[in-house]
Amino acid sequence: MKYLAILGLLVAVMPAFAHHPGERLDEVMANKEPAFEPTDTRSMPDLALTDEQGARLTFRDLRESIVVLSFVPRDCGAPCVEQQDNLASVQEQVNITPMKQMVTFLTIRDRKTSNGAPWDNANWRSVAPQDEVVAESARRFATLSDRNPSSPLVHVIDRGSRHAGLFHGTEFQQINLVRYINGLTNAPPAGDEPEPDTWWNSLMGVFK
């Protein structure tokens, strides 16, 4: 019954969020969710990661996926625990829809930190930084915010490695994050927009 209720709500809200980010998705979400902050940038800090098996991972490896990124520094405590529980619940809502195939939940944490939350391993990955502690990685990514955040951030990275937006802390409504992810899944992947219809492109098209 819970899943049917979630599906019904998503069906109701999906058309309103099925727009390209340039077509008011960020504006609409900012009006609905005070904890949301749009970023819309391709400039992200460098980050070298390894998964639990020791394999290397970069954002380029995930460029075909929408990435929901969070950090769990060793001393973060209750705010990170609550945020991870919230994100696991968001994942549950995403994974009963076709979005499951398009979204990766990525938690960056110290190896000795328990994952705690009831994650679905189908599209959740736990990784650690290669060259620094998690707190430093989180601090560098927090510079993408203009709000001087004091609580843990959820970073939403669009396909094509475009940093789309932030959800601050744990007070955001889970369904709003689901709606935002849905809006991105319905948008053309970043970088896939058609070239302008210029005379040069028309001329070159003759030779294709």
C-alpha positions as a Markdown table, in Angstrom:
| # | Residue | x | y | z |
|---|---|---|---|---|
| 1 | Met | 0.0 | 0.0 | 0.0 |
| 2 | Lys | 2.9 | 2.4 | 0.8 |
| 3 | Tyr | 4.4 | 1.8 | -2.7 |
| 4 | Leu | 1.1 | 2.4 | -4.4 |
| 5 | Ala | 0.7 | 5.7 | -2.5 |
| 6 | Ile | 4.2 | 6.8 | -3.5 |
| 7 | Leu | 3.6 | 5.9 | -7.1 |
| 8 | Gly | 0.3 | 7.8 | -7.2 |
| 9 | Leu | 2.0 | 10.9 | -5.8 |
| 10 | Leu | 4.9 | 10.7 | -8.3 |
| 11 | Val | 2.5 | 10.2 | -11.3 |
| 12 | Ala | 0.6 | 13.4 | -10.1 |
| 13 | Val | 3.8 | 15.5 | -9.8 |
| 14 | Met | 5.9 | 14.2 | -12.7 |
| 15 | Pro | 4.4 | 16.3 | -15.5 |
| 16 | Ala | 5.1 | 19.6 | -13.6 |
| 17 | Phe | 8.8 | 18.7 | -13.2 |
| 18 | Ala | 9.4 | 17.2 | -16.7 |
| 19 | His | 11.3 | 20.2 | -17.9 |
| 20 | His | 14.9 | 20.9 | -18.8 |
| 21 | Pro | 16.8 | 22.7 | -16.0 |
| 22 | Gly | 16.9 | 25.8 | -18.2 |
| 23 | Glu | 13.1 | 25.7 | -18.3 |
| 24 | Arg | 12.4 | 26.6 | -14.7 |
| 25 | Leu | 13.1 | 23.4 | -12.9 |
| 26 | Asp | 15.5 | 25.1 | -10.5 |
| 27 | Glu | 13.1 | 28.0 | -10.1 |
| 28 | Val | 10.1 | 25.8 | -9.4 |
| 29 | Met | 12.1 | 23.7 | -6.9 |
| 30 | Ala | 13.5 | 26.8 | -5.1 |
| 31 | Asn | 10.0 | 28.1 | -4.6 |
| 32 | Lys | 8.8 | 24.8 | -3.2 |
| 33 | Glu | 11.8 | 23.8 | -1.0 |
| 34 | Pro | 13.7 | 26.3 | 1.2 |
| 35 | Ala | 16.5 | 23.8 | 1.7 |
| 36 | Phe | 17.2 | 23.6 | -2.1 |
| 37 | Glu | 19.9 | 25.7 | -3.6 |
| 38 | Pro | 20.6 | 25.7 | -7.4 |
| 39 | Thr | 24.2 | 25.6 | -8.6 |
| 40 | Asp | 24.2 | 24.7 | -12.3 |
| 41 | Thr | 27.9 | 24.5 | -12.7 |
| 42 | Arg | 30.4 | 22.1 | -14.4 |
| 43 | Ser | 33.2 | 23.3 | -12.1 |
| 44 | Met | 33.5 | 20.8 | -9.3 |
| 45 | Pro | 36.5 | 20.0 | -7.0 |
| 46 | Asp | 38.7 | 17.1 | -8.1 |
| 47 | Leu | 38.0 | 14.0 | -6.2 |
| 48 | Ala | 39.9 | 10.6 | -6.4 |
| 49 | Leu | 37.8 | 7.8 | -4.9 |
| 50 | Thr | 38.1 | 4.1 | -4.2 |
| 51 | Asp | 35.2 | 1.7 | -3.6 |
| 52 | Glu | 35.1 | -1.0 | -0.9 |
| 53 | Gln | 36.9 | -3.4 | -3.2 |
| 54 | Gly | 39.7 | -0.9 | -3.8 |
| 55 | Ala | 38.7 | 0.0 | -7.3 |
| 56 | Arg | 39.2 | 3.5 | -8.4 |
| 57 | Leu | 36.1 | 5.7 | -9.3 |
| 58 | Thr | 35.7 | 9.1 | -10.8 |
| 59 | Phe | 32.7 | 11.2 | -11.7 |
| 60 | Arg | 33.5 | 10.6 | -15.3 |
| 61 | Asp | 32.7 | 6.9 | -14.7 |
| 62 | Leu | 29.2 | 8.0 | -13.6 |
| 63 | Arg | 28.6 | 10.6 | -16.3 |
| 64 | Glu | 25.7 | 8.7 | -17.8 |
| 65 | Ser | 24.0 | 8.7 | -14.4 |
| 66 | Ile | 22.3 | 11.3 | -12.1 |
| 67 | Val | 24.4 | 11.1 | -8.9 |
| 68 | Val | 23.0 | 11.9 | -5.5 |
| 69 | Leu | 26.2 | 12.5 | -3.5 |
| 70 | Ser | 26.6 | 12.8 | 0.3 |
| 71 | Phe | 29.5 | 12.9 | 2.7 |
| 72 | Val | 29.8 | 11.2 | 6.1 |
| 73 | Pro | 32.8 | 12.6 | 7.9 |
| 74 | Arg | 33.9 | 10.5 | 10.9 |
| 75 | Asp | 32.9 | 13.1 | 13.5 |
| 76 | Cys | 29.6 | 14.2 | 11.9 |
| 77 | Gly | 27.4 | 12.2 | 14.2 |
| 78 | Ala | 23.6 | 12.6 | 14.3 |
| 79 | Pro | 23.1 | 15.0 | 11.4 |
| 80 | Cys | 24.8 | 12.6 | 9.0 |
| 81 | Val | 23.1 | 9.6 | 10.4 |
| 82 | Glu | 19.7 | 11.3 | 9.9 |
| 83 | Gln | 20.6 | 12.5 | 6.5 |
| 84 | Gln | 21.7 | 9.0 | 5.4 |
| 85 | Asp | 18.4 | 7.6 | 6.6 |
| 86 | Asn | 16.5 | 10.2 | 4.7 |
| 87 | Leu | 18.5 | 9.5 | 1.5 |
| 88 | Ala | 17.9 | 5.8 | 1.9 |
| 89 | Ser | 14.2 | 6.6 | 2.0 |
| 90 | Val | 14.5 | 8.8 | -1.1 |
| 91 | Gln | 16.3 | 5.9 | -2.8 |
| 92 | Glu | 13.4 | 3.5 | -1.9 |
| 93 | Gln | 11.0 | 5.9 | -3.5 |
| 94 | Val | 13.2 | 6.4 | -6.6 |
| 95 | Asn | 13.7 | 2.6 | -7.0 |
| 96 | Ile | 10.0 | 1.7 | -7.4 |
| 97 | Thr | 10.0 | 3.8 | -10.6 |
| 98 | Pro | 12.0 | 3.5 | -13.9 |
| 99 | Met | 14.3 | 6.2 | -12.5 |
| 100 | Lys | 16.2 | 3.4 | -10.7 |
| 101 | Gln | 18.2 | 2.7 | -13.8 |
| 102 | Met | 19.2 | 6.3 | -14.2 |
| 103 | Val | 20.3 | 7.3 | -10.6 |
| 104 | Thr | 23.3 | 6.4 | -8.5 |
| 105 | Phe | 23.4 | 7.2 | -4.8 |
| 106 | Leu | 27.0 | 7.8 | -3.7 |
| 107 | Thr | 28.1 | 8.0 | -0.1 |
| 108 | Ile | 31.6 | 9.2 | 0.6 |
| 109 | Arg | 32.6 | 8.0 | 4.1 |
| 110 | Asp | 35.6 | 6.8 | 6.1 |
| 111 | Arg | 36.1 | 3.0 | 5.9 |
| 112 | Lys | 35.5 | 2.6 | 9.6 |
| 113 | Thr | 32.2 | 4.5 | 9.6 |
| 114 | Ser | 29.1 | 2.3 | 9.6 |
| 115 | Asn | 26.8 | 2.8 | 6.6 |
| 116 | Gly | 23.9 | 2.4 | 9.0 |
| 117 | Ala | 21.1 | 3.3 | 6.6 |
| 118 | Pro | 19.0 | 0.6 | 4.8 |
| 119 | Trp | 20.6 | 1.2 | 1.4 |
| 120 | Asp | 19.7 | -0.8 | -1.7 |
| 121 | Asn | 23.0 | -2.0 | -3.2 |
| 122 | Ala | 21.5 | -2.1 | -6.7 |
| 123 | Asn | 22.3 | 1.6 | -7.2 |
| 124 | Trp | 24.1 | 2.7 | -4.0 |
| 125 | Arg | 27.9 | 2.8 | -3.8 |
| 126 | Ser | 30.1 | 3.5 | -0.7 |
| 127 | Val | 33.4 | 5.1 | -1.5 |
| 128 | Ala | 36.3 | 6.8 | 0.3 |
| 129 | Pro | 38.8 | 9.5 | -0.9 |
| 130 | Gln | 42.2 | 8.3 | -1.9 |
| 131 | Asp | 44.3 | 11.3 | -0.7 |
| 132 | Glu | 42.4 | 13.0 | 2.1 |
| 133 | Val | 40.0 | 12.6 | 4.9 |
| 134 | Val | 36.2 | 12.8 | 4.2 |
| 135 | Ala | 35.9 | 16.0 | 6.2 |
| 136 | Glu | 38.3 | 17.7 | 3.8 |
| 137 | Ser | 36.4 | 16.4 | 0.7 |
| 138 | Ala | 33.1 | 17.6 | 2.2 |
| 139 | Arg | 34.6 | 21.0 | 3.0 |
| 140 | Arg | 35.9 | 21.5 | -0.6 |
| 141 | Phe | 32.5 | 20.5 | -2.1 |
| 142 | Ala | 30.7 | 22.8 | 0.4 |
| 143 | Thr | 32.4 | 25.8 | -1.4 |
| 144 | Leu | 29.9 | 25.2 | -4.2 |
| 145 | Ser | 27.2 | 26.7 | -1.9 |
| 146 | Asp | 26.7 | 30.4 | -1.4 |
| 147 | Arg | 25.0 | 29.9 | 1.9 |
| 148 | Asn | 28.0 | 29.2 | 4.2 |
| 149 | Pro | 26.4 | 25.8 | 5.2 |
| 150 | Ser | 26.8 | 24.5 | 8.7 |
| 151 | Ser | 24.9 | 21.2 | 8.1 |
| 152 | Pro | 25.7 | 18.3 | 5.8 |
| 153 | Leu | 24.9 | 18.8 | 2.1 |
| 154 | Val | 23.3 | 16.6 | -0.5 |
| 155 | His | 24.8 | 17.2 | -4.0 |
| 156 | Val | 22.8 | 16.4 | -7.0 |
| 157 | Ile | 24.9 | 15.9 | -10.1 |
| 158 | Asp | 23.2 | 15.7 | -13.5 |
| 159 | Arg | 24.3 | 13.5 | -16.3 |
| 160 | Gly | 27.3 | 14.9 | -18.1 |
| 161 | Ser | 28.9 | 15.8 | -14.7 |
| 162 | Arg | 27.0 | 19.0 | -14.2 |
| 163 | His | 26.6 | 20.0 | -10.6 |
| 164 | Ala | 22.9 | 20.8 | -10.6 |
| 165 | Gly | 21.9 | 21.7 | -7.1 |
| 166 | Leu | 22.2 | 21.2 | -3.3 |
| 167 | Phe | 19.8 | 20.1 | -0.6 |
| 168 | His | 20.8 | 21.4 | 2.8 |
| 169 | Gly | 20.8 | 19.4 | 6.0 |
| 170 | Thr | 17.9 | 17.1 | 6.9 |
| 171 | Glu | 14.9 | 19.4 | 6.9 |
| 172 | Phe | 14.1 | 19.1 | 3.1 |
| 173 | Gln | 11.0 | 17.1 | 2.1 |
| 174 | Gln | 12.0 | 13.8 | 0.7 |
| 175 | Ile | 9.4 | 14.0 | -2.1 |
| 176 | Asn | 10.9 | 17.3 | -3.3 |
| 177 | Leu | 14.3 | 15.6 | -3.8 |
| 178 | Val | 12.5 | 12.8 | -5.6 |
| 179 | Arg | 10.7 | 15.4 | -7.8 |
| 180 | Tyr | 14.0 | 17.2 | -8.6 |
| 181 | Ile | 15.7 | 13.9 | -9.6 |
| 182 | Asn | 12.6 | 13.1 | -11.7 |
| 183 | Gly | 12.9 | 16.5 | -13.4 |
| 184 | Leu | 16.5 | 15.8 | -14.3 |
| 185 | Thr | 15.7 | 12.3 | -15.7 |
| 186 | Asn | 13.1 | 13.9 | -18.1 |
| 187 | Ala | 15.6 | 16.6 | -19.3 |
| 188 | Pro | 18.1 | 16.1 | -22.1 |
| 189 | Pro | 21.4 | 15.0 | -20.7 |
| 190 | Ala | 23.7 | 18.0 | -20.1 |
| 191 | Gly | 25.8 | 18.6 | -23.2 |
| 192 | Asp | 23.4 | 16.8 | -25.5 |
| 193 | Glu | 21.6 | 19.9 | -26.7 |
| 194 | Pro | 21.5 | 20.2 | -30.5 |
| 195 | Glu | 23.9 | 22.5 | -32.2 |
| 196 | Pro | 22.6 | 25.9 | -33.3 |
| 197 | Asp | 21.1 | 25.9 | -36.8 |
| 198 | Thr | 23.7 | 28.1 | -38.4 |
| 199 | Trp | 24.5 | 28.4 | -42.1 |
| 200 | Trp | 27.9 | 26.6 | -41.4 |
| 201 | Asn | 26.2 | 23.6 | -39.8 |
| 202 | Ser | 23.7 | 23.5 | -42.7 |
| 203 | Leu | 26.5 | 23.6 | -45.2 |
| 204 | Met | 28.5 | 20.9 | -43.4 |
| 205 | Gly | 25.4 | 18.7 | -43.2 |
| 206 | Val | 25.5 | 18.3 | -47.0 |
| 207 | Phe | 28.8 | 16.3 | -46.6 |
| 208 | Lys | 27.5 | 14.0 | -43.8 |
